Amino acid sequence: MIEQGDRIMVCLSGGADSYTMLDILLNLQRSAPVDFELVAVNLDQKQPDFPEHILPEYLSEAGVPYHVLERDTYSVVKRVIPEGKTMCGLCSRLRRGVLYAFAKEEGFTKIALGHHRDDIIETLFLNMFYGGKLKAMPPKLLSDNNEHIVIRPMAYCKERDIKEYAESKEFPIIPCNLCGSQEHLQRRAMKLLLNEWSHKYPGRVESIFAAVQTIVPSHLADFNSFDFKNLATNKKSSANDNHAKWFRN
């Protein structure tokens, strides 16, 4: 994920995941066999009651270079999304656009996001149930415009381990419910489902994540991923080869 000379934009939201990711990357920076730069970037979307002082104070004390981008995307979302509907889809797209543009402007070579294993599995089911796609989140991604490499350093980490780590480090957590829409998230439903499975059927979630890493395109039904049309048995191939040989003679 990380190479010599990388300049990495670490997206810091103020949640347990992003704090943990930053802490891990800072420790890795001290011991890695390659040199790379880390810059924390927070997007202040002007949500009501957002504690603007917490992240600058934390980062300054930790000696981490940072930028706080102030963009009032919250007002845009409130204007566009009807009352009572989930805001997170549009909010996420706007946030991604701002961060990608800043990464390009500042010349970052990688964008680090704090998604973990459970996020990946939840996304898999969300795409299956609501998007009709067998798709999740890869640990490393080339953006759709081919301009950015996105990395997820904690892609193989369990959410509960991250929470325990964050608690032990006493990070100043900023809750992700400032907009008041979180209770309506389909992702929340997926999280509850996976938690139930984890308790009732130990190992099931691990098996699902293993499946994400072990794809067999020939046993699915996507004609774009596997050439079903030109399948042929060895017997048929041999017959075709003999016919071609006879024709040449």
VENZINOR-V995321 format. One record per residue. RES is the residue in one letter. PSI is psi in radians with two decimals (* if undefined). OMEGA is omega in radians with two decimals (none if undefined). Layout:
RES|PSI|OMEGA ; RES|PSI|OMEGA
This chain:
M|-0.63|-3.04 ; I|2.35|-3.09 ; E|2.90|3.12 ; Q|2.25|3.07 ; G|0.07|3.13 ; D|2.51|3.00 ; R|1.86|-2.93 ; I|2.21|3.03 ; M|1.97|-3.12 ; V|1.92|-3.09 ; C|2.02|-3.03 ; L|1.97|-3.12 ; S|-0.43|-3.04 ; G|0.07|3.07 ; G|2.97|-3.11 ; A|-0.67|-3.08 ; D|-0.85|-3.06 ; S|-0.61|3.05 ; Y|-0.80|-3.13 ; T|-0.74|3.12 ; M|-0.81|3.13 ; L|-0.77|-3.12 ; D|-0.73|3.12 ; I|-0.77|-3.13 ; L|-0.64|3.10 ; L|-0.72|3.08 ; N|-0.70|3.12 ; L|-0.66|-3.13 ; Q|-0.58|-3.11 ; R|-0.46|-3.02 ; S|-0.14|-3.07 ; A|2.61|3.11 ; P|-0.01|3.10 ; V|2.68|3.10 ; D|2.35|3.08 ; F|2.76|-3.09 ; E|2.49|3.11 ; L|2.30|3.05 ; V|2.12|3.11 ; A|2.41|3.13 ; V|2.18|3.08 ; N|2.43|3.08 ; L|1.93|3.06 ; D|1.83|-3.06 ; Q|0.18|3.09 ; K|0.66|3.00 ; Q|2.54|3.13 ; P|2.40|3.07 ; D|0.27|3.09 ; F|2.17|-3.10 ; P|1.55|-3.00 ; E|-0.40|-3.02 ; H|-0.39|-2.95 ; I|-0.95|-3.07 ; L|-0.82|3.09 ; P|-0.70|3.13 ; E|-0.77|-3.14 ; Y|-0.81|-3.09 ; L|-0.67|3.10 ; S|-0.76|3.14 ; E|-0.61|3.14 ; A|-0.17|-3.14 ; G|0.50|-3.12 ; V|2.18|3.07 ; P|2.48|-3.06 ; Y|2.85|3.00 ; H|2.43|2.98 ; V|2.04|-3.13 ; L|2.16|-3.13 ; E|1.93|3.12 ; R|2.18|-3.10 ; D|1.13|3.09 ; T|-0.37|-3.14 ; Y|-0.77|3.14 ; S|-0.63|3.11 ; V|-0.82|-3.13 ; V|-0.77|-3.13 ; K|-0.58|-3.13 ; R|-0.60|-3.03 ; V|-0.72|-3.05 ; I|2.24|3.13 ; P|2.63|-3.14 ; E|2.32|3.12 ; G|-0.23|3.12 ; K|2.74|-3.13 ; T|2.25|-3.10 ; M|-0.24|-2.85 ; C|-0.53|-3.13 ; G|-0.94|3.13 ; L|-0.72|3.13 ; C|-0.76|-3.13 ; S|-0.73|-3.14 ; R|-0.75|3.11 ; L|-0.75|3.14 ; R|-0.77|3.14 ; R|-0.71|3.13 ; G|-0.76|3.13 ; V|-0.79|-3.09 ; L|-0.71|3.11 ; Y|-0.75|-3.14 ; A|-0.71|3.13 ; F|-0.69|3.12 ; A|-0.72|3.12 ; K|-0.75|-3.13 ; E|-0.67|-3.08 ; E|-0.07|3.08 ; G|0.53|3.07 ; F|2.46|3.14 ; T|-0.37|3.12 ; K|2.62|3.03 ; I|2.06|-3.10 ; A|2.20|3.11 ; L|2.66|-3.01 ; G|0.42|3.12 ; H|2.53|-3.12 ; H|-3.05|-3.07 ; R|-0.76|-3.10 ; D|-0.62|3.06 ; D|-0.72|-3.11 ; I|-0.78|-3.14 ; I|-0.73|3.10 ; E|-0.73|3.14 ; T|-0.64|3.08 ; L|-0.86|-3.11 ; F|-0.64|3.09 ; L|-0.76|3.13 ; N|-0.61|3.11 ; M|-0.82|-3.03 ; F|-0.60|-3.00 ; Y|-0.25|-3.11 ; G|-0.17|3.14 ; G|0.55|-3.13 ; K|2.54|3.02 ; L|1.54|-2.95 ; K|2.45|3.11 ; A|-2.37|3.09 ; M|2.15|3.10 ; P|2.67|3.08 ; P|-0.48|3.14 ; K|2.32|-2.99 ; L|2.44|2.94 ; L|2.17|-3.09 ; S|2.80|-3.08 ; D|-0.53|3.14 ; N|0.11|3.10 ; N|0.38|-3.08 ; E|-0.25|-3.03 ; H|2.48|2.96 ; I|2.09|3.12 ; V|2.29|3.10 ; I|2.60|3.09 ; R|1.50|-3.04 ; P|-0.38|-3.11 ; M|0.43|-3.08 ; A|-0.47|-3.10 ; Y|0.19|-3.11 ; C|2.50|3.09 ; K|2.52|-3.12 ; E|-0.73|-3.09 ; R|-0.59|3.10 ; D|-0.67|3.12 ; I|-0.75|3.13 ; K|-0.75|3.12 ; E|-0.72|3.13 ; Y|-0.78|-3.13 ; A|-0.68|3.11 ; E|-0.71|-3.13 ; S|-0.53|3.14 ; K|-0.19|3.13 ; E|0.83|3.07 ; F|2.52|3.10 ; P|1.47|-3.01 ; I|2.36|3.01 ; I|2.09|-3.07 ; P|2.57|3.13 ; C|0.81|3.09 ; N|0.42|-3.07 ; L|-0.50|-3.12 ; C|-0.16|3.06 ; G|0.16|-3.05 ; S|-0.05|-2.95 ; Q|-0.53|-3.09 ; E|-0.32|-3.07 ; H|0.06|-3.06 ; L|2.34|2.97 ; Q|-0.53|3.12 ; R|-0.60|3.11 ; R|-0.69|3.10 ; A|-0.70|3.10 ; M|-0.69|3.14 ; K|-0.74|3.11 ; L|-0.71|3.12 ; L|-0.81|-3.12 ; L|-0.64|3.09 ; N|-0.70|3.11 ; E|-0.79|3.10 ; W|-0.73|-3.10 ; S|-0.65|3.14 ; H|-0.72|-3.08 ; K|-0.62|-3.04 ; Y|1.40|-3.12 ; P|2.30|3.13 ; G|-0.23|-3.10 ; R|-0.78|-3.12 ; V|-0.69|3.09 ; E|-0.67|3.13 ; S|-0.68|3.10 ; I|-0.76|-3.13 ; F|-0.63|3.07 ; A|-0.63|3.13 ; A|-0.61|3.10 ; V|-0.49|-3.11 ; Q|-0.03|-3.08 ; T|1.35|-3.08 ; I|2.39|3.08 ; V|1.52|-3.05 ; P|-0.55|-3.11 ; S|-0.21|-3.14 ; H|0.33|3.00 ; L|-2.61|-3.08 ; A|0.52|-3.13 ; D|1.90|-3.10 ; F|-0.36|3.11 ; N|-0.35|-3.12 ; S|-0.34|-3.14 ; F|2.42|-3.07 ; D|1.36|3.13 ; F|-0.56|-3.03 ; K|-0.68|-3.04 ; N|0.37|3.07 ; L|2.46|3.12 ; A|2.58|3.09 ; T|2.86|3.08 ; N|-0.59|-3.14 ; K|-0.76|-3.14 ; K|-0.69|3.13 ; S|-0.72|-3.13 ; S|-0.69|3.12 ; A|-0.72|3.12 ; N|-0.69|3.12 ; D|-0.75|3.14 ; N|-0.70|3.12 ; H|-0.74|3.13 ; A|-0.68|-3.13 ; K|-0.76|3.11 ; W|-0.72|-3.10 ; F|-0.69|3.13 ; R|-0.61|-3.13 ; N|*|none
